[in-house]
Amino acid sequence: MKKILLIEANVAAGQELLDAAAGLGVQAYVATHKELYEQYGTELREAISGTVFTDFSRPDQALADLAAFCRAYAIDGVVTSWEFLSPLAIRLADELGLPGHAVELADACRNKRLMSEVLAAHGVPAPRTVAAADHTELALLISEAGIAYPLVVKPAENAGSIGVSVVRCAEDLPAAARLAQEQTHEFPHGIALDTTLLAQEYVGGDEYSVETVISQGVVHHLAVTEKFTTQGSSRAELGHTVPADLTDDIRQAVLATAEQAVRALGLRNGIAHTEIKADAHGTAKIIEIGARPPGDHIMRLVSEALGISEARAYLQTALGEQPDVTPLRTEAAAIRFLTAPQAGTLRWIHNLPEGEEVTTSVYTMPGDKVGAPQDNIGRVGHVILRAATAQEANKAALEMTNTVSVEVATSWR
């Protein structure tokens, strides 16, 4: 029986990878923090053959710990479900001689400053980017580069739209910089973050992501996902639909640009989640790319809509096997996240939908504190809907979001 090491399981993709391992008859071991493992639910623990504890905030020590474990247990493949741990997964696979990606580009698969440099060096269409330690230097570099407002300010390392702002004038730059540099360590592992400030030219158009499996350098694009975000100064993600409802020309432009990015970042064996913006003229630009599974239950949407298990394909690739990437159906699935209108205390969520083609999940209970929809952390639940086409899925999702209401009190009585 083959063995896989999953570096962190405590996210939605972790459970999907463990379920896929069980379906393949593969023993799954998990690397995590001891304190975090104690918070794992029963279903998660029962899917794990064994664990190895390490300190991810000390990457060199974590690499040594995990390499020793993998050699002792004859591990056949390495995967991760957590964005912040993708460089460690790449380095570990390389250390063990297992299928993986180009180790010299491991950090560029997470650090957006390094990523922008690699994309630019390879001529991959992407927003122009400047990087600085503080807002004063950033303002100078923006001016020298001729990047016009509005522009986007973000930290070099974070996720979930945390610290990201659309800045419309120079006067708003200091506040955006403070927000971008507010979080210095990742939660819950305590990994130190590069808080270098990035300013990127604002890219117009609609937002998509491409879900990709790469096996021995062969690129398999599984789906293009349509993304829905807030439109103010923040860009929190409100939902996704698989597949995106696109013309053939725009779809091809999106896929071609994603493939350029995959190759530039040295992704050879594993998985990629590429975020892209494309306009009506077919101009597509990379926003960022990750060597890890998509979040927000997108793997489930791919499975519901197309019958492809992205998790299974990822494991097969990591084990050096040919991945199953053939669609079994051509339907559609959508997820929409429920958010509070403002920060406060949750009173109730009204008019949640029901039905055979609907799955609802609520994260918070009445009396819980909830945040404003500034980033992806402020969600209170989600609804997944299935339909025959993307247009039907989007229509049903719009009707649902217009019906559901989240009641919040600014002070609980």
MIVO-808515 format. One line per field, with one value per residue (C-alpha): x, y, z; residue number from 1. Coordinates in steps of 0.2 Angstrom, whole numbers, plus 2048, in hexadecimal, padded with zeros to 3 digits. Example, Ala and Ser with C-alpha at 12.3 -4.5 7.8 and 13.67 -1.06 7.14 Angstrom:
2
x 83E  844 $
y 7EA  7FB $
z 827  824 $
fivo 1  2 $
end
This chain:
413
x 800  807  809  806  80B  7FF  807  7F8  7E6  7DD  7D4  7C6  7D2  7DB  7CB  7C9  7DB  7D9  7C8  7D1  7DF  7D3  7CB  7DB  7E0  7EF  7F4  7F4  7FF  7FE  80B  804  807  802  7F7  7EE  7EC  7E3  7D5  7D3  7C1  7BD  7BA  7CB  7D5  7CC  7D3  7E5  7F1  7FD  804  815  816  822  824  81F  825  837  837  849  845  834  83C  849  83B  830  83E  843  831  82E  83E  839  827  82C  820  81D  816  814  805  7FF  7EE  7F5  7FB  808  810  812  824  828  81E  829  839  834  830  840  84A  842  844  831  826  824  828  838  840  849  838  830  82F  828  819  813  81C  814  823  82E  81F  81D  830  82F  820  828  838  82F  823  814  805  803  801  810  816  822  827  82C  82F  823  816  822  82E  81F  818  829  82A  818  81C  82C  824  815  808  7F8  7EA  7DF  7EC  7ED  7F7  7FA  807  814  80E  7FC  7EC  7D9  7DA  7E1  7EA  7E4  7DE  7D9  7E0  7D9  7E5  7F6  7EE  7E7  7F7  7FD  7ED  7EE  800  7FB  7EE  7FA  807  7FB  7FE  810  80D  801  7F4  7F3  805  80F  818  821  81A  824  81B  823  816  811  808  801  7F9  7E6  7E0  7CF  7C3  7BB  7C4  7C7  7D1  7D8  7D9  7E8  7F1  802  80A  81C  81B  80A  7FD  7EB  7DF  7D0  7C5  7C3  7BA  7B1  7B4  7A9  7B0  7AC  7AE  7B3  7C5  7C6  7C5  7BD  7B7  7A4  7A3  7A8  7A0  7A7  7A9  7AA  79D  7AA  7AB  7B8  7C4  7C5  7C6  7D5  7DD  7DB  7E2  7F0  7F5  7F4  7FF  80C  80C  80D  81C  825  823  82A  81B  81E  815  806  7F8  7F6  7E9  7EB  7E1  7DF  7D5  7CF  7C6  7B9  7C7  7D0  7DE  7E3  7EF  7F5  7F1  7F9  7FD  7FE  805  7F7  7E5  7D8  7CF  7BD  7B7  7BB  7C1  7B0  7A9  7B4  7AE  79B  79C  7A8  7AA  7BD  7C5  7D2  7D8  7DA  7E3  7EF  7F3  7F6  802  80C  80D  814  804  7FA  7EC  7DA  7D5  7C7  7B6  7A8  79A  798  78D  790  792  793  797  792  798  78D  794  78E  78A  795  7A0  796  78D  783  771  76A  76C  75B  754  761  75D  758  757  75F  76B  770  77D  77E  78B  78B  79B  795  787  77B  786  796  7A0  7A2  7AC  7A9  7AB  7BC  7C5  7C1  7C2  7B2  7A6  798  794  792  785  78A  77E  77E  776  777  780  78B  77D  770  77C  780  76D  769  777  772  760  767  772  763  758  764  768  774  76E  77C  77B  789  786  77E  770 $
y 800  811  81F  832  840  84E  85E  865  85E  86B  874  86E  868  85D  853  851  84B  83E  838  836  82C  820  81E  81A  80E  819  81B  82E  835  847  854  861  86A  860  86E  86F  85C  85C  867  85B  854  841  83F  847  83C  82C  82F  830  821  82B  83C  845  855  863  876  87E  88F  887  882  87A  870  86B  865  85A  853  84F  847  83C  836  833  829  81F  81B  819  827  827  838  849  855  864  86D  87D  88B  891  87F  87D  882  875  867  86C  86B  85B  852  858  852  841  83F  83E  846  859  86A  874  876  886  88F  888  899  8A2  896  89F  8B0  8BC  8C7  8B9  8B3  8C3  8C3  8B2  8B6  8C6  8BD  8B0  8BD  8B6  8C3  8CA  8DB  8E5  8E4  8EE  8E9  8F4  8F3  901  90D  91B  911  908  919  91E  90E  90F  920  91B  90C  916  90B  915  915  90B  8FE  8EF  8EE  8DD  8D4  8C9  8BA  8B7  8AF  8B0  8C2  8C7  8D8  8DC  8ED  8F6  907  915  924  927  92E  91C  913  914  90C  8FF  8FB  8FA  8ED  8E3  8E2  8DF  8CC  8C7  8B4  8A8  89F  892  88C  89C  89D  8AE  8B8  8C3  8D3  8DC  8E8  8E4  8F1  8EA  8F2  8F0  8E3  8E5  8D7  8C8  8BC  8AA  89C  88D  87C  872  861  85F  84E  84C  85D  85A  867  861  870  869  878  88B  892  8A2  8AD  8B9  8C7  8D6  8E6  8F4  8F7  8E4  8D5  8C7  8B8  8B6  8A6  89B  892  883  883  896  89B  8A1  8A3  897  8A6  8AC  89A  897  8A7  8A3  891  897  8A4  898  88B  899  89C  889  887  897  891  880  876  864  858  85D  86A  87C  889  898  8A9  8B3  8C2  8C3  8D1  8CF  8D1  8C1  8CA  8BF  8C3  8B8  8BF  8B1  89E  891  880  879  874  882  887  88C  87A  87C  86A  865  870  868  857  85C  864  859  849  84C  849  856  84F  83E  844  84E  83F  834  841  842  82F  82F  828  82E  839  836  847  842  84B  83F  84C  85E  866  875  879  889  88E  89F  8A5  8AC  8BC  8C8  8DA  8E1  8DB  8D7  8C8  8BC  8BB  8B0  8AA  8AB  8A2  895  88B  878  86B  85C  867  872  86F  87C  87E  88B  88F  89A  899  8A7  8B1  8AE  8BD  8C0  8CB  8D7  8D0  8D8  8C7  8B5  8B3  8BC  8AE  8A7  898  892  88B  87F  87D  871  874  86E  87D  88B  898  88E  88D  89F  8A3  898  89F  8B1  8AD  8A5  8B3  8BF  8B5  8B0  8BE  8BE  8C8  8D0  8DA  8E7  8E2  8D2  8D5 $
z 800  7FB  808  806  812  813  81A  824  823  82D  81E  813  806  813  816  803  801  80F  807  7F6  7FE  806  7F5  7ED  7FB  800  812  817  824  82A  82F  83B  84C  85B  862  851  850  861  858  84A  849  84A  837  833  840  83A  829  82E  82F  83A  83E  83F  84A  846  847  836  83D  83B  829  829  839  831  821  82B  836  828  81D  82B  82E  81B  81A  82A  823  811  80B  7F8  7F5  7FD  7FC  805  807  80F  805  812  811  7FF  7FF  80C  802  7F3  7FC  805  7F5  7ED  7FD  7FB  7E8  7E7  7D9  7DC  7D5  7D1  7E3  7DE  7DB  7EB  7F4  7E4  7E5  7F5  7F6  7EA  7E9  7E3  7D8  7CF  7CB  7C4  7B9  7B3  7AF  7A4  79C  7A3  7A3  7B4  7BC  7BE  7D0  7DC  7ED  7FC  80F  813  80C  809  7FE  7F6  7F0  7E9  7DF  7D9  7D2  7CA  7C2  7BB  7C3  7C3  7D0  7D4  7D9  7E4  7F4  7FC  807  7FF  809  80F  809  809  803  814  813  801  7FC  7ED  7EF  7E5  7E9  7F1  801  805  803  815  81C  80E  813  826  822  817  824  833  833  836  839  831  83C  843  840  844  834  831  823  817  81A  80B  803  7F1  7E6  7D6  7C7  7C8  7BB  7B4  7AE  7B7  7C3  7C0  7C6  7BD  7C6  7BF  7C1  7BB  7B8  7B2  7AB  7A1  7A6  7A8  7AB  7B4  7B4  7B4  7C3  7C3  7D2  7DB  7E6  7EF  7E5  7F2  7F9  7FE  7F3  7FE  7F4  7F4  7EA  7DC  7CD  7C4  7B5  7B1  7A3  796  784  77B  778  78A  791  785  78A  79D  79B  790  79D  7AB  7A2  7A0  7B3  7B7  7AD  7B3  7C5  7C1  7C6  7BF  7CA  7D5  7D5  7D1  7D5  7CA  7CC  7BD  7B7  7A5  79B  78D  780  786  78F  79E  7AC  7BA  7CC  7D5  7D4  7E2  7E2  7ED  7EC  7EA  7FA  7FC  7F8  7E5  7E4  7E9  7DC  7CF  7D4  7D5  7C4  7BA  7C3  7C5  7D6  7D7  7E7  7E0  7D1  7DC  7E7  7D7  7D0  7E1  7E1  7CF  7C7  7B9  7BF  7BC  7B3  7A7  7AA  7AD  7AB  7A5  7B2  7BE  7D1  7DA  7EC  7F4  805  812  819  827  821  82E  83D  84D  855  84B  84F  841  82F  826  817  815  805  805  7F7  7EF  7E5  7F4  802  810  81D  82C  835  843  84F  857  863  85A  855  843  838  829  818  816  812  811  824  827  820  82A  81F  80D  801  7F3  7E4  7D6  7C4  7B2  7AC  7B3  7AE  7B8  7C7  7C7  7C6  7D4  7DF  7DB  7E1  7F0  7F5  7F3  7FE  80D  819  828  837  842  851  855  867  86E  87A $
fivo 1  2  3  4  5  6  7  8  9  10  11  12  13  14  15  16  17  18  19  20  21  22  23  24  25  26  27  28  29  30  31  32  33  34  35  36  37  38  39  40  41  42  43  44  45  46  47  48  49  50  51  52  53  54  55  56  57  58  59  60  61  62  63  64  65  66  67  68  69  70  71  72  73  74  75  76  77  78  79  80  81  82  83  84  85  86  87  88  89  90  91  92  93  94  95  96  97  98  99  100  101  102  103  104  105  106  107  108  109  110  111  112  113  114  115  116  117  118  119  120  121  122  123  124  125  126  127  128  129  130  131  132  133  134  135  136  137  138  139  140  141  142  143  144  145  146  147  148  149  150  151  152  153  154  155  156  157  158  159  160  161  162  163  164  165  166  167  168  169  170  171  172  173  174  175  176  177  178  179  180  181  182  183  184  185  186  187  188  189  190  191  192  193  194  195  196  197  198  199  200  201  202  203  204  205  206  207  208  209  210  211  212  213  214  215  216  217  218  219  220  221  222  223  224  225  226  227  228  229  230  231  232  233  234  235  236  237  238  239  240  241  242  243  244  245  246  247  248  249  250  251  252  253  254  255  256  257  258  259  260  261  262  263  264  265  266  267  268  269  270  271  272  273  274  275  276  277  278  279  280  281  282  283  284  285  286  287  288  289  290  291  292  293  294  295  296  297  298  299  300  301  302  303  304  305  306  307  308  309  310  311  312  313  314  315  316  317  318  319  320  321  322  323  324  325  326  327  328  329  330  331  332  333  334  335  336  337  338  339  340  341  342  343  344  345  346  347  348  349  350  351  352  353  354  355  356  357  358  359  360  361  362  363  364  365  366  367  368  369  370  371  372  373  374  375  376  377  378  379  380  381  382  383  384  385  386  387  388  389  390  391  392  393  394  395  396  397  398  399  400  401  402  403  404  405  406  407  408  409  410  411  412  413 $
end
